């Protein structure tokens, strides 16, 4: 199994956002700092809030 990048996991369950393109869930600060690892070619780092939404239901979490 591949190693999971710890920086991609949400650090908190507060302020979670989902990428509008691929639905990756992280906290808003992670999106501000790193954008979306899955949609790097689509994202515009200057307009992070155009690409994320706080409106989503459920999410999956990979265990190490």
mmCIF file as Biopython writes it, N, C-alpha, C and O atoms, coordinates in Angstrom:
data_model
#
loop_
_atom_site.group_PDB
_atom_site.id
_atom_site.type_symbol
_atom_site.label_atom_id
_atom_site.label_alt_id
_atom_site.label_comp_id
_atom_site.label_asym_id
_atom_site.label_entity_id
_atom_site.label_seq_id
_atom_site.pdbx_PDB_ins_code
_atom_site.Cartn_x
_atom_site.Cartn_y
_atom_site.Cartn_z
_atom_site.occupancy
_atom_site.B_iso_or_equiv
_atom_site.auth_seq_id
_atom_site.auth_asym_id
_atom_site.pdbx_PDB_model_num
ATOM 1   N N  . UNK A ? 1  ? 0.841   -1.175 0.000   1.0 0.0 1  A 1 
ATOM 2   C CA . UNK A ? 1  ? 0.000   0.000  0.000   1.0 0.0 1  A 1 
ATOM 3   C C  . UNK A ? 1  ? 0.886   1.239  0.000   1.0 0.0 1  A 1 
ATOM 4   O O  . UNK A ? 1  ? 1.923   1.256  0.664   1.0 0.0 1  A 1 
ATOM 5   N N  . UNK A ? 2  ? 0.488   2.286  -0.743  1.0 0.0 2  A 1 
ATOM 6   C CA . UNK A ? 2  ? 1.248   3.528  -0.807  1.0 0.0 2  A 1 
ATOM 7   C C  . UNK A ? 2  ? 1.155   4.270  0.520   1.0 0.0 2  A 1 
ATOM 8   O O  . UNK A ? 2  ? 0.168   4.159  1.247   1.0 0.0 2  A 1 
ATOM 9   N N  . UNK A ? 3  ? 2.198   5.022  0.812   1.0 0.0 3  A 1 
ATOM 10  C CA . UNK A ? 3  ? 2.204   5.858  2.005   1.0 0.0 3  A 1 
ATOM 11  C C  . UNK A ? 3  ? 1.219   7.005  1.815   1.0 0.0 3  A 1 
ATOM 12  O O  . UNK A ? 3  ? 1.084   7.541  0.715   1.0 0.0 3  A 1 
ATOM 13  N N  . UNK A ? 4  ? 0.540   7.374  2.882   1.0 0.0 4  A 1 
ATOM 14  C CA . UNK A ? 4  ? -0.414  8.474  2.852   1.0 0.0 4  A 1 
ATOM 15  C C  . UNK A ? 4  ? 0.307   9.747  3.252   1.0 0.0 4  A 1 
ATOM 16  O O  . UNK A ? 4  ? 0.970   9.786  4.288   1.0 0.0 4  A 1 
ATOM 17  N N  . UNK A ? 5  ? 0.185   10.781 2.447   1.0 0.0 5  A 1 
ATOM 18  C CA . UNK A ? 5  ? 0.796   12.063 2.746   1.0 0.0 5  A 1 
ATOM 19  C C  . UNK A ? 5  ? 0.044   12.709 3.899   1.0 0.0 5  A 1 
ATOM 20  O O  . UNK A ? 5  ? -1.120  13.085 3.760   1.0 0.0 5  A 1 
ATOM 21  N N  . UNK A ? 6  ? 0.711   12.832 5.030   1.0 0.0 6  A 1 
ATOM 22  C CA . UNK A ? 6  ? 0.082   13.382 6.230   1.0 0.0 6  A 1 
ATOM 23  C C  . UNK A ? 6  ? -0.410  14.812 6.024   1.0 0.0 6  A 1 
ATOM 24  O O  . UNK A ? 6  ? -1.384  15.218 6.658   1.0 0.0 6  A 1 
ATOM 25  N N  . UNK A ? 7  ? 0.237   15.582 5.156   1.0 0.0 7  A 1 
ATOM 26  C CA . UNK A ? 7  ? -0.172  16.972 4.951   1.0 0.0 7  A 1 
ATOM 27  C C  . UNK A ? 7  ? -1.494  17.070 4.201   1.0 0.0 7  A 1 
ATOM 28  O O  . UNK A ? 7  ? -2.113  18.134 4.192   1.0 0.0 7  A 1 
ATOM 29  N N  . UNK A ? 8  ? -1.941  15.988 3.575   1.0 0.0 8  A 1 
ATOM 30  C CA . UNK A ? 8  ? -3.197  15.997 2.840   1.0 0.0 8  A 1 
ATOM 31  C C  . UNK A ? 8  ? -4.396  15.696 3.733   1.0 0.0 8  A 1 
ATOM 32  O O  . UNK A ? 8  ? -5.535  15.968 3.356   1.0 0.0 8  A 1 
ATOM 33  N N  . UNK A ? 9  ? -4.144  15.136 4.915   1.0 0.0 9  A 1 
ATOM 34  C CA . UNK A ? 9  ? -5.244  14.834 5.830   1.0 0.0 9  A 1 
ATOM 35  C C  . UNK A ? 9  ? -5.715  16.103 6.523   1.0 0.0 9  A 1 
ATOM 36  O O  . UNK A ? 9  ? -4.894  16.951 6.870   1.0 0.0 9  A 1 
ATOM 37  N N  . UNK A ? 10 ? -7.024  16.251 6.733   1.0 0.0 10 A 1 
ATOM 38  C CA . UNK A ? 10 ? -7.500  17.409 7.491   1.0 0.0 10 A 1 
ATOM 39  C C  . UNK A ? 10 ? -6.918  17.392 8.901   1.0 0.0 10 A 1 
ATOM 40  O O  . UNK A ? 10 ? -6.905  16.358 9.569   1.0 0.0 10 A 1 
ATOM 41  N N  . UNK A ? 11 ? -6.441  18.542 9.337   1.0 0.0 11 A 1 
ATOM 42  C CA . UNK A ? 11 ? -5.859  18.646 10.666  1.0 0.0 11 A 1 
ATOM 43  C C  . UNK A ? 11 ? -6.926  18.843 11.740  1.0 0.0 11 A 1 
ATOM 44  O O  . UNK A ? 11 ? -6.666  18.644 12.927  1.0 0.0 11 A 1 
ATOM 45  N N  . UNK A ? 12 ? -8.108  19.230 11.323  1.0 0.0 12 A 1 
ATOM 46  C CA . UNK A ? 12 ? -9.200  19.501 12.247  1.0 0.0 12 A 1 
ATOM 47  C C  . UNK A ? 12 ? -10.517 19.181 11.540  1.0 0.0 12 A 1 
ATOM 48  O O  . UNK A ? 12 ? -10.580 19.159 10.311  1.0 0.0 12 A 1 
ATOM 49  N N  . UNK A ? 13 ? -11.537 18.940 12.305  1.0 0.0 13 A 1 
ATOM 50  C CA . UNK A ? 13 ? -12.863 18.717 11.710  1.0 0.0 13 A 1 
ATOM 51  C C  . UNK A ? 13 ? -13.640 20.024 11.583  1.0 0.0 13 A 1 
ATOM 52  O O  . UNK A ? 13 ? -14.794 20.024 11.156  1.0 0.0 13 A 1 
ATOM 53  N N  . UNK A ? 14 ? -13.013 21.129 11.949  1.0 0.0 14 A 1 
ATOM 54  C CA . UNK A ? 14 ? -13.627 22.447 11.800  1.0 0.0 14 A 1 
ATOM 55  C C  . UNK A ? 14 ? -13.155 23.057 10.488  1.0 0.0 14 A 1 
ATOM 56  O O  . UNK A ? 14 ? -12.053 22.769 10.020  1.0 0.0 14 A 1 
ATOM 57  N N  . UNK A ? 15 ? -13.984 23.891 9.904   1.0 0.0 15 A 1 
ATOM 58  C CA . UNK A ? 15 ? -13.648 24.619 8.676   1.0 0.0 15 A 1 
ATOM 59  C C  . UNK A ? 15 ? -13.310 23.710 7.506   1.0 0.0 15 A 1 
ATOM 60  O O  . UNK A ? 15 ? -12.472 24.062 6.676   1.0 0.0 15 A 1 
ATOM 61  N N  . UNK A ? 16 ? -13.945 22.549 7.425   1.0 0.0 16 A 1 
ATOM 62  C CA . UNK A ? 16 ? -13.700 21.655 6.291   1.0 0.0 16 A 1 
ATOM 63  C C  . UNK A ? 16 ? -14.355 22.210 5.038   1.0 0.0 16 A 1 
ATOM 64  O O  . UNK A ? 16 ? -15.430 22.809 5.086   1.0 0.0 16 A 1 
ATOM 65  N N  . UNK A ? 17 ? -13.684 21.997 3.919   1.0 0.0 17 A 1 
ATOM 66  C CA . UNK A ? 17 ? -14.185 22.386 2.611   1.0 0.0 17 A 1 
ATOM 67  C C  . UNK A ? 17 ? -13.945 21.232 1.652   1.0 0.0 17 A 1 
ATOM 68  O O  . UNK A ? 17 ? -13.056 20.408 1.866   1.0 0.0 17 A 1 
ATOM 69  N N  . UNK A ? 18 ? -14.736 21.180 0.606   1.0 0.0 18 A 1 
ATOM 70  C CA . UNK A ? 18 ? -14.570 20.170 -0.438  1.0 0.0 18 A 1 
ATOM 71  C C  . UNK A ? 18 ? -14.221 20.863 -1.745  1.0 0.0 18 A 1 
ATOM 72  O O  . UNK A ? 18 ? -14.776 21.914 -2.065  1.0 0.0 18 A 1 
ATOM 73  N N  . UNK A ? 19 ? -13.311 20.280 -2.493  1.0 0.0 19 A 1 
ATOM 74  C CA . UNK A ? 19 ? -12.978 20.774 -3.826  1.0 0.0 19 A 1 
ATOM 75  C C  . UNK A ? 19 ? -14.207 20.601 -4.716  1.0 0.0 19 A 1 
ATOM 76  O O  . UNK A ? 19 ? -14.811 19.528 -4.732  1.0 0.0 19 A 1 
ATOM 77  N N  . UNK A ? 20 ? -14.575 21.617 -5.438  1.0 0.0 20 A 1 
ATOM 78  C CA . UNK A ? 20 ? -15.738 21.542 -6.323  1.0 0.0 20 A 1 
ATOM 79  C C  . UNK A ? 20 ? -15.491 20.635 -7.531  1.0 0.0 20 A 1 
ATOM 80  O O  . UNK A ? 20 ? -16.443 20.186 -8.169  1.0 0.0 20 A 1 
ATOM 81  N N  . UNK A ? 21 ? -14.238 20.366 -7.846  1.0 0.0 21 A 1 
ATOM 82  C CA . UNK A ? 21 ? -13.910 19.557 -9.015  1.0 0.0 21 A 1 
ATOM 83  C C  . UNK A ? 21 ? -13.858 18.074 -8.663  1.0 0.0 21 A 1 
ATOM 84  O O  . UNK A ? 21 ? -14.525 17.263 -9.304  1.0 0.0 21 A 1 
ATOM 85  N N  . UNK A ? 22 ? -13.064 17.708 -7.640  1.0 0.0 22 A 1 
ATOM 86  C CA . UNK A ? 22 ? -12.850 16.284 -7.340  1.0 0.0 22 A 1 
ATOM 87  C C  . UNK A ? 22 ? -13.437 15.839 -5.998  1.0 0.0 22 A 1 
ATOM 88  O O  . UNK A ? 22 ? -13.437 14.647 -5.691  1.0 0.0 22 A 1 
ATOM 89  N N  . UNK A ? 23 ? -13.937 16.787 -5.194  1.0 0.0 23 A 1 
ATOM 90  C CA . UNK A ? 23 ? -14.571 16.532 -3.899  1.0 0.0 23 A 1 
ATOM 91  C C  . UNK A ? 23 ? -13.593 16.127 -2.792  1.0 0.0 23 A 1 
ATOM 92  O O  . UNK A ? 23 ? -14.013 15.578 -1.774  1.0 0.0 23 A 1 
ATOM 93  N N  . UNK A ? 24 ? -12.301 16.388 -2.977  1.0 0.0 24 A 1 
ATOM 94  C CA . UNK A ? 24 ? -11.328 16.170 -1.916  1.0 0.0 24 A 1 
ATOM 95  C C  . UNK A ? 24 ? -11.687 17.072 -0.738  1.0 0.0 24 A 1 
ATOM 96  O O  . UNK A ? 24 ? -11.983 18.251 -0.931  1.0 0.0 24 A 1 
ATOM 97  N N  . UNK A ? 25 ? -11.662 16.530 0.476   1.0 0.0 25 A 1 
ATOM 98  C CA . UNK A ? 25 ? -12.026 17.290 1.672   1.0 0.0 25 A 1 
ATOM 99  C C  . UNK A ? 25 ? -10.779 17.561 2.504   1.0 0.0 25 A 1 
ATOM 100 O O  . UNK A ? 25 ? -10.045 16.642 2.868   1.0 0.0 25 A 1 
ATOM 101 N N  . UNK A ? 26 ? -10.553 18.837 2.797   1.0 0.0 26 A 1 
ATOM 102 C CA . UNK A ? 26 ? -9.462  19.278 3.670   1.0 0.0 26 A 1 
ATOM 103 C C  . UNK A ? 26 ? -9.958  20.512 4.409   1.0 0.0 26 A 1 
ATOM 104 O O  . UNK A ? 26 ? -11.020 21.047 4.089   1.0 0.0 26 A 1 
ATOM 105 N N  . UNK A ? 27 ? -9.182  20.971 5.411   1.0 0.0 27 A 1 
ATOM 106 C CA . UNK A ? 27 ? -9.613  22.216 6.038   1.0 0.0 27 A 1 
ATOM 107 C C  . UNK A ? 27 ? -9.201  23.388 5.145   1.0 0.0 27 A 1 
ATOM 108 O O  . UNK A ? 27 ? -8.307  23.270 4.308   1.0 0.0 27 A 1 
ATOM 109 N N  . UNK A ? 28 ? -9.866  24.503 5.344   1.0 0.0 28 A 1 
ATOM 110 C CA . UNK A ? 28 ? -9.708  25.645 4.444   1.0 0.0 28 A 1 
ATOM 111 C C  . UNK A ? 28 ? -8.267  26.137 4.398   1.0 0.0 28 A 1 
ATOM 112 O O  . UNK A ? 28 ? -7.811  26.602 3.353   1.0 0.0 28 A 1 
ATOM 113 N N  . UNK A ? 29 ? -7.547  26.044 5.503   1.0 0.0 29 A 1 
ATOM 114 C CA . UNK A ? 29 ? -6.160  26.511 5.525   1.0 0.0 29 A 1 
ATOM 115 C C  . UNK A ? 29 ? -5.260  25.635 4.656   1.0 0.0 29 A 1 
ATOM 116 O O  . UNK A ? 29 ? -4.312  26.132 4.047   1.0 0.0 29 A 1 
ATOM 117 N N  . UNK A ? 30 ? -5.548  24.344 4.596   1.0 0.0 30 A 1 
ATOM 118 C CA . UNK A ? 30 ? -4.767  23.457 3.731   1.0 0.0 30 A 1 
ATOM 119 C C  . UNK A ? 30 ? -4.996  23.802 2.259   1.0 0.0 30 A 1 
ATOM 120 O O  . UNK A ? 30 ? -4.057  23.781 1.464   1.0 0.0 30 A 1 
ATOM 121 N N  . UNK A ? 31 ? -6.248  24.121 1.894   1.0 0.0 31 A 1 
ATOM 122 C CA . UNK A ? 31 ? -6.512  24.538 0.518   1.0 0.0 31 A 1 
ATOM 123 C C  . UNK A ? 31 ? -5.811  25.864 0.221   1.0 0.0 31 A 1 
ATOM 124 O O  . UNK A ? 31 ? -5.269  26.048 -0.869  1.0 0.0 31 A 1 
ATOM 125 N N  . UNK A ? 32 ? -5.820  26.789 1.189   1.0 0.0 32 A 1 
ATOM 126 C CA . UNK A ? 32 ? -5.142  28.069 0.981   1.0 0.0 32 A 1 
ATOM 127 C C  . UNK A ? 32 ? -3.644  27.873 0.779   1.0 0.0 32 A 1 
ATOM 128 O O  . UNK A ? 32 ? -3.039  28.539 -0.062  1.0 0.0 32 A 1 
ATOM 129 N N  . UNK A ? 33 ? -3.046  26.967 1.542   1.0 0.0 33 A 1 
ATOM 130 C CA . UNK A ? 33 ? -1.601  26.750 1.483   1.0 0.0 33 A 1 
ATOM 131 C C  . UNK A ? 33 ? -1.164  25.901 0.297   1.0 0.0 33 A 1 
ATOM 132 O O  . UNK A ? 33 ? -0.147  26.190 -0.335  1.0 0.0 33 A 1 
ATOM 133 N N  . UNK A ? 34 ? -1.937  24.841 -0.012  1.0 0.0 34 A 1 
ATOM 134 C CA . UNK A ? 34 ? -1.485  23.842 -0.989  1.0 0.0 34 A 1 
ATOM 135 C C  . UNK A ? 34 ? -2.390  23.664 -2.194  1.0 0.0 34 A 1 
ATOM 136 O O  . UNK A ? 34 ? -2.012  22.966 -3.135  1.0 0.0 34 A 1 
ATOM 137 N N  . UNK A ? 35 ? -3.560  24.262 -2.202  1.0 0.0 35 A 1 
ATOM 138 C CA . UNK A ? 35 ? -4.508  24.012 -3.273  1.0 0.0 35 A 1 
ATOM 139 C C  . UNK A ? 35 ? -5.020  22.583 -3.197  1.0 0.0 35 A 1 
ATOM 140 O O  . UNK A ? 35 ? -5.075  21.997 -2.116  1.0 0.0 35 A 1 
ATOM 141 N N  . UNK A ? 36 ? -5.390  22.028 -4.324  1.0 0.0 36 A 1 
ATOM 142 C CA . UNK A ? 36 ? -5.896  20.653 -4.380  1.0 0.0 36 A 1 
ATOM 143 C C  . UNK A ? 36 ? -4.891  19.785 -5.129  1.0 0.0 36 A 1 
ATOM 144 O O  . UNK A ? 36 ? -4.577  20.040 -6.291  1.0 0.0 36 A 1 
ATOM 145 N N  . UNK A ? 37 ? -4.397  18.768 -4.456  1.0 0.0 37 A 1 
ATOM 146 C CA . UNK A ? 37 ? -3.411  17.881 -5.049  1.0 0.0 37 A 1 
ATOM 147 C C  . UNK A ? 37 ? -3.947  17.142 -6.274  1.0 0.0 37 A 1 
ATOM 148 O O  . UNK A ? 37 ? -3.187  16.813 -7.185  1.0 0.0 37 A 1 
ATOM 149 N N  . UNK A ? 38 ? -5.238  16.884 -6.296  1.0 0.0 38 A 1 
ATOM 150 C CA . UNK A ? 38 ? -5.847  16.151 -7.405  1.0 0.0 38 A 1 
ATOM 151 C C  . UNK A ? 38 ? -6.101  17.031 -8.626  1.0 0.0 38 A 1 
ATOM 152 O O  . UNK A ? 38 ? -6.087  16.538 -9.754  1.0 0.0 38 A 1 
ATOM 153 N N  . UNK A ? 39 ? -6.329  18.299 -8.418  1.0 0.0 39 A 1 
ATOM 154 C CA . UNK A ? 39 ? -6.756  19.198 -9.502  1.0 0.0 39 A 1 
ATOM 155 C C  . UNK A ? 39 ? -5.745  20.313 -9.743  1.0 0.0 39 A 1 
ATOM 156 O O  . UNK A ? 39 ? -6.132  21.435 -10.071 1.0 0.0 39 A 1 
ATOM 157 N N  . UNK A ? 40 ? -4.490  20.027 -9.588  1.0 0.0 40 A 1 
ATOM 158 C CA . UNK A ? 40 ? -3.441  21.050 -9.648  1.0 0.0 40 A 1 
ATOM 159 C C  . UNK A ? 40 ? -3.454  21.826 -10.964 1.0 0.0 40 A 1 
ATOM 160 O O  . UNK A ? 40 ? -3.122  23.011 -10.975 1.0 0.0 40 A 1 
ATOM 161 N N  . UNK A ? 41 ? -3.827  21.189 -12.070 1.0 0.0 41 A 1 
ATOM 162 C CA . UNK A ? 41 ? -3.832  21.874 -13.370 1.0 0.0 41 A 1 
ATOM 163 C C  . UNK A ? 41 ? -5.053  22.760 -13.573 1.0 0.0 41 A 1 
ATOM 164 O O  . UNK A ? 41 ? -5.059  23.605 -14.468 1.0 0.0 41 A 1 
ATOM 165 N N  . UNK A ? 42 ? -6.084  22.581 -12.757 1.0 0.0 42 A 1 
ATOM 166 C CA . UNK A ? 42 ? -7.327  23.340 -12.893 1.0 0.0 42 A 1 
ATOM 167 C C  . UNK A ? 42 ? -7.355  24.520 -11.930 1.0 0.0 42 A 1 
ATOM 168 O O  . UNK A ? 42 ? -7.953  25.555 -12.222 1.0 0.0 42 A 1 
ATOM 169 N N  . UNK A ? 43 ? -6.715  24.360 -10.803 1.0 0.0 43 A 1 
ATOM 170 C CA . UNK A ? 43 ? -6.798  25.335 -9.715  1.0 0.0 43 A 1 
ATOM 171 C C  . UNK A ? 43 ? -6.088  26.641 -10.016 1.0 0.0 43 A 1 
ATOM 172 O O  . UNK A ? 43 ? -5.059  26.665 -10.692 1.0 0.0 43 A 1 
ATOM 173 N N  . UNK A ? 44 ? -6.647  27.722 -9.507  1.0 0.0 44 A 1 
ATOM 174 C CA . UNK A ? 44 ? -6.018  29.036 -9.526  1.0 0.0 44 A 1 
ATOM 175 C C  . UNK A ? 44 ? -5.785  29.427 -8.069  1.0 0.0 44 A 1 
ATOM 176 O O  . UNK A ? 44 ? -6.745  29.744 -7.367  1.0 0.0 44 A 1 
ATOM 177 N N  . UNK A ? 45 ? -4.550  29.415 -7.597  1.0 0.0 45 A 1 
ATOM 178 C CA . UNK A ? 45 ? -4.280  29.660 -6.177  1.0 0.0 45 A 1 
ATOM 179 C C  . UNK A ? 45 ? -4.742  31.027 -5.687  1.0 0.0 45 A 1 
ATOM 180 O O  . UNK A ? 45 ? -4.938  31.216 -4.486  1.0 0.0 45 A 1 
ATOM 181 N N  . UNK A ? 46 ? -4.919  31.975 -6.590  1.0 0.0 46 A 1 
ATOM 182 C CA . UNK A ? 46 ? -5.361  33.308 -6.179  1.0 0.0 46 A 1 
ATOM 183 C C  . UNK A ? 46 ? -6.851  33.349 -5.873  1.0 0.0 46 A 1 
ATOM 184 O O  . UNK A ? 46 ? -7.310  34.275 -5.204  1.0 0.0 46 A 1 
ATOM 185 N N  . UNK A ? 47 ? -7.613  32.376 -6.342  1.0 0.0 47 A 1 
ATOM 186 C CA . UNK A ? 47 ? -9.062  32.351 -6.128  1.0 0.0 47 A 1 
ATOM 187 C C  . UNK A ? 47 ? -9.492  31.033 -5.497  1.0 0.0 47 A 1 
ATOM 188 O O  . UNK A ? 47 ? -10.382 30.351 -6.007  1.0 0.0 47 A 1 
ATOM 189 N N  . UNK A ? 48 ? -8.860  30.683 -4.394  1.0 0.0 48 A 1 
ATOM 190 C CA . UNK A ? 48 ? -9.137  29.403 -3.721  1.0 0.0 48 A 1 
ATOM 191 C C  . UNK A ? 48 ? -10.629 29.250 -3.434  1.0 0.0 48 A 1 
ATOM 192 O O  . UNK A ? 48 ? -11.185 28.169 -3.633  1.0 0.0 48 A 1 
ATOM 193 N N  . UNK A ? 49 ? -11.273 30.293 -2.979  1.0 0.0 49 A 1 
ATOM 194 C CA . UNK A ? 49 ? -12.672 30.180 -2.557  1.0 0.0 49 A 1 
ATOM 195 C C  . UNK A ? 49 ? -13.642 29.949 -3.717  1.0 0.0 49 A 1 
ATOM 196 O O  . UNK A ? 49 ? -14.798 29.588 -3.496  1.0 0.0 49 A 1 
ATOM 197 N N  . UNK A ? 50 ? -13.180 30.154 -4.947  1.0 0.0 50 A 1 
ATOM 198 C CA . UNK A ? 50 ? -14.008 29.814 -6.111  1.0 0.0 50 A 1 
ATOM 199 C C  . UNK A ? 50 ? -14.019 28.312 -6.358  1.0 0.0 50 A 1 
ATOM 200 O O  . UNK A ? 50 ? -14.899 27.801 -7.052  1.0 0.0 50 A 1 
ATOM 201 N N  . UNK A ? 51 ? -13.043 27.601 -5.793  1.0 0.0 51 A 1 
ATOM 202 C CA . UNK A ? 51 ? -12.878 26.180 -6.067  1.0 0.0 51 A 1 
ATOM 203 C C  . UNK A ? 51 ? -13.277 25.270 -4.913  1.0 0.0 51 A 1 
ATOM 204 O O  . UNK A ? 51 ? -13.252 24.048 -5.059  1.0 0.0 51 A 1 
ATOM 205 N N  . UNK A ? 52 ? -13.648 25.846 -3.761  1.0 0.0 52 A 1 
ATOM 206 C CA . UNK A ? 52 ? -14.031 25.024 -2.613  1.0 0.0 52 A 1 
ATOM 207 C C  . UNK A ? 52 ? -15.413 25.412 -2.127  1.0 0.0 52 A 1 
ATOM 208 O O  . UNK A ? 52 ? -15.892 26.519 -2.369  1.0 0.0 52 A 1 
ATOM 209 N N  . UNK A ? 53 ? -16.042 24.477 -1.437  1.0 0.0 53 A 1 
ATOM 210 C CA . UNK A ? 53 ? -17.365 24.719 -0.880  1.0 0.0 53 A 1 
ATOM 211 C C  . UNK A ? 53 ? -17.476 24.079 0.501   1.0 0.0 53 A 1 
ATOM 212 O O  . UNK A ? 53 ? -16.938 22.996 0.732   1.0 0.0 53 A 1 
ATOM 213 N N  . UNK A ? 54 ? -18.180 24.753 1.424   1.0 0.0 54 A 1 
ATOM 214 C CA . UNK A ? 54 ? -18.428 24.145 2.730   1.0 0.0 54 A 1 
ATOM 215 C C  . UNK A ? 54 ? -19.651 23.226 2.697   1.0 0.0 54 A 1 
ATOM 216 O O  . UNK A ? 54 ? -19.974 22.581 3.694   1.0 0.0 54 A 1 
ATOM 217 N N  . UNK A ? 55 ? -20.321 23.171 1.559   1.0 0.0 55 A 1 
ATOM 218 C CA . UNK A ? 55 ? -21.563 22.394 1.436   1.0 0.0 55 A 1 
ATOM 219 C C  . UNK A ? 55 ? -21.277 21.038 0.797   1.0 0.0 55 A 1 
ATOM 220 O O  . UNK A ? 55 ? -21.176 20.924 -0.424  1.0 0.0 55 A 1 
ATOM 221 N N  . UNK A ? 56 ? -21.151 20.025 1.629   1.0 0.0 56 A 1 
ATOM 222 C CA . UNK A ? 56 ? -20.948 18.658 1.168   1.0 0.0 56 A 1 
ATOM 223 C C  . UNK A ? 56 ? -21.494 17.739 2.247   1.0 0.0 56 A 1 
ATOM 224 O O  . UNK A ? 56 ? -21.685 18.160 3.388   1.0 0.0 56 A 1 
ATOM 225 N N  . UNK A ? 57 ? -21.741 16.499 1.894   1.0 0.0 57 A 1 
ATOM 226 C CA . UNK A ? 57 ? -22.241 15.554 2.905   1.0 0.0 57 A 1 
ATOM 227 C C  . UNK A ? 57 ? -21.331 14.339 2.930   1.0 0.0 57 A 1 
ATOM 228 O O  . UNK A ? 57 ? -21.096 13.683 1.915   1.0 0.0 57 A 1 
ATOM 229 N N  . UNK A ? 58 ? -20.832 14.067 4.116   1.0 0.0 58 A 1 
ATOM 230 C CA . UNK A ? 58 ? -19.978 12.906 4.323   1.0 0.0 58 A 1 
ATOM 231 C C  . UNK A ? 58 ? -18.618 13.053 3.682   1.0 0.0 58 A 1 
ATOM 232 O O  . UNK A ? 58 ? -18.417 13.876 2.789   1.0 0.0 58 A 1 
ATOM 233 N N  . UNK A ? 59 ? -17.696 12.250 4.146   1.0 0.0 59 A 1 
ATOM 234 C CA . UNK A ? 59 ? -16.376 12.165 3.550   1.0 0.0 59 A 1 
ATOM 235 C C  . UNK A ? 59 ? -15.714 10.884 3.988   1.0 0.0 59 A 1 
ATOM 236 O O  . UNK A ? 59 ? -16.101 10.301 5.001   1.0 0.0 59 A 1 
ATOM 237 N N  . UNK A ? 60 ? -14.724 10.434 3.245   1.0 0.0 60 A 1 
ATOM 238 C CA . UNK A ? 60 ? -13.999 9.199  3.560   1.0 0.0 60 A 1 
ATOM 239 C C  . UNK A ? 60 ? -12.650 9.580  4.145   1.0 0.0 60 A 1 
ATOM 240 O O  . UNK A ? 60 ? -12.086 10.621 3.809   1.0 0.0 60 A 1 
ATOM 241 N N  . UNK A ? 61 ? -12.146 8.738  5.010   1.0 0.0 61 A 1 
ATOM 242 C CA . UNK A ? 61 ? -10.838 8.975  5.615   1.0 0.0 61 A 1 
ATOM 243 C C  . UNK A ? 61 ? -10.010 7.704  5.477   1.0 0.0 61 A 1 
ATOM 244 O O  . UNK A ? 61 ? -10.458 6.618  5.844   1.0 0.0 61 A 1 
ATOM 245 N N  . UNK A ? 62 ? -8.815  7.846  4.953   1.0 0.0 62 A 1 
ATOM 246 C CA . UNK A ? 62 ? -7.923  6.693  4.815   1.0 0.0 62 A 1 
ATOM 247 C C  . UNK A ? 62 ? -7.142  6.517  6.108   1.0 0.0 62 A 1 
ATOM 248 O O  . UNK A ? 62 ? -6.596  7.478  6.651   1.0 0.0 62 A 1 
ATOM 249 N N  . UNK A ? 63 ? -7.094  5.307  6.586   1.0 0.0 63 A 1 
ATOM 250 C CA . UNK A ? 63 ? -6.316  5.014  7.792   1.0 0.0 63 A 1 
ATOM 251 C C  . UNK A ? 63 ? -4.916  4.608  7.386   1.0 0.0 63 A 1 
ATOM 252 O O  . UNK A ? 63 ? -4.727  3.969  6.352   1.0 0.0 63 A 1 
ATOM 253 N N  . UNK A ? 64 ? -3.912  4.982  8.210   1.0 0.0 64 A 1 
ATOM 254 C CA . UNK A ? 64 ? -2.537  4.624  7.860   1.0 0.0 64 A 1 
ATOM 255 C C  . UNK A ? 64 ? -2.307  3.133  7.905   1.0 0.0 64 A 1 
ATOM 256 O O  . UNK A ? 64 ? -1.198  2.671  7.634   1.0 0.0 64 A 1 
#
